[in-house]
Amino acid sequence: MKIFFIASAFALVGSCSSTRYTTKIQNLKDSIHIVDSALVTKYAESITPEELKEHLLIISDDKLLGRATGNIGQKIAAEYLKNYYQEQNIGSPLSDNNYFQSIPKSFLPKSNESSENVLAYIKGSEIPSEVLIISAHYDHLGVKDGEIYNGADDNGSGTSSLMEIAQAFKMAENQGHSPKRSVLFLHVTAEEIGKLGSEYYTTHPVFPLKNTVADLNIDMIGRVDKAHENNKDYLYLIGSDRLSTELHYLSEKVNTTFYNINLDYRYNAENDSNHYYNRSDHYNFAENNIPIIFYFNGEHADYHKPTDDTEFINFNGIVLVVDYIESIVVNLNNYDSIPFTKTKEKSNKARSFKVTLGVIPDYLFDGMGMRIDGVKEDRPASIAGIEKGDIVVKMGEFEVKDMPVMVSIDTHGKSIYSEAPSRWKNKSIPLKASS
């Protein structure tokens, strides 16, 4: 094991945009159209706590050994998903009835074997070339120190929810209510080691990204956090207004029309210290200018612990959230065209930074510094000789005492905190483990 003091030389990506948002808010709200309530609720009601629990008990069983990326348990989970979609007669957008988008070992950290995203879809009846994506990661932490991390909430809850949403859309299709646009049910792998499954999809998209209307991402919706112990009908919405105000107001109108869930936006703030906007698979879509919503019920005492088991899951709460998400997709498909516009005005002078260190932190490590759990090939960390088990204790002038680590540097390796104008100081991206 080595102790690293990292000086510089991390790759950064800059971007800018001059798109200006000028739509009047009230006119925008008035333009949102809701489909017939009977159609929305009929198929949402097909989603039951019993069926969700049936899936989750299998996905989070000890036999799957925590579904670590590339390991046998993750492979078993992938087969279970494929078999389910075949049984439901829900097809795949891939050729030869193949539901797996294979991710080669070379794309993953050295310690991981090859893996696969699982893709199922329902073809749109009127605009099949456009696609709405509903995503959830199905991998988890695997086995550490002899204990199995089953990840019932993280993210067995999202995985089983996605399966049930797909079933509801298939039922609607069978009864003559096909979606106008194609709907892709995207189960991504490798989220826990750096959102690499969704990164692979966005760099190797099955549907062109320019034809991707939105990504609705589900990650950890099965528990109740401390802030909502007295009001369990809640949901954190993250990112809904970052790239499309239309999507945001549609989301709110669907809620007020049908569900009245307490939508909590506290983690959507750009200065949120948890940086949840950056921490799950929706982020790779947002990085490609695709509108997103991240659905999340918050962290809890069993987060990333071997005690994240099915017995603690709030299945009735999942049903409410899943019904809500399904209804949003139904209403999105109601539009002949979806004129998403940029929410935020950006100056030509604006710059953003993205750290591409190429390491996977060990977020179960409770000592000083950041212990490395994996290193991606051909990234700066790998080139510098960093290996699994090494501990990073300093980056430039920044001491690394614990996760998360905050650092931003320019292309010459100089910290923006000391070298750049003050307007750059809020452009830091956290080097932080994904949820």
Secondary structure, DSSP 8 states (H G I E B T S, - for coil): --EEEE-S----------------HHHHHHT-----HHHHHHHHTT--HHHHHHHHHHHT-GGGGGGBTTSHHHHHHHHHHHHHHHHTT---SSGGG--EEEE-GGGSBTT---EEEEEEEE--SSEEEEEEEEEEE--B-EEETTEEE--IIIIIIHHHHHHHHHHHHHHHHHTT---SEEEEEEEE--STTTSHHHHHHHHS-SS-GGGEEEEEEE---SS--GGGTT--SEEEEESTTTS-HHHHHHHHHHIIIII--EEE-GGGSTT-TT-GGGSSTHHHHHTTT--EEEEE----TTTTSTT--GGG--HHHHHHHHHHHHHHHHHHTT-SS-----SS---TT---------EEE-TT--SSSEEEEEEBTTSHHHHTT--TT-EEEEETTEE--SSSEE--B-TTS-BHHHHS-GGGGGG--EE----
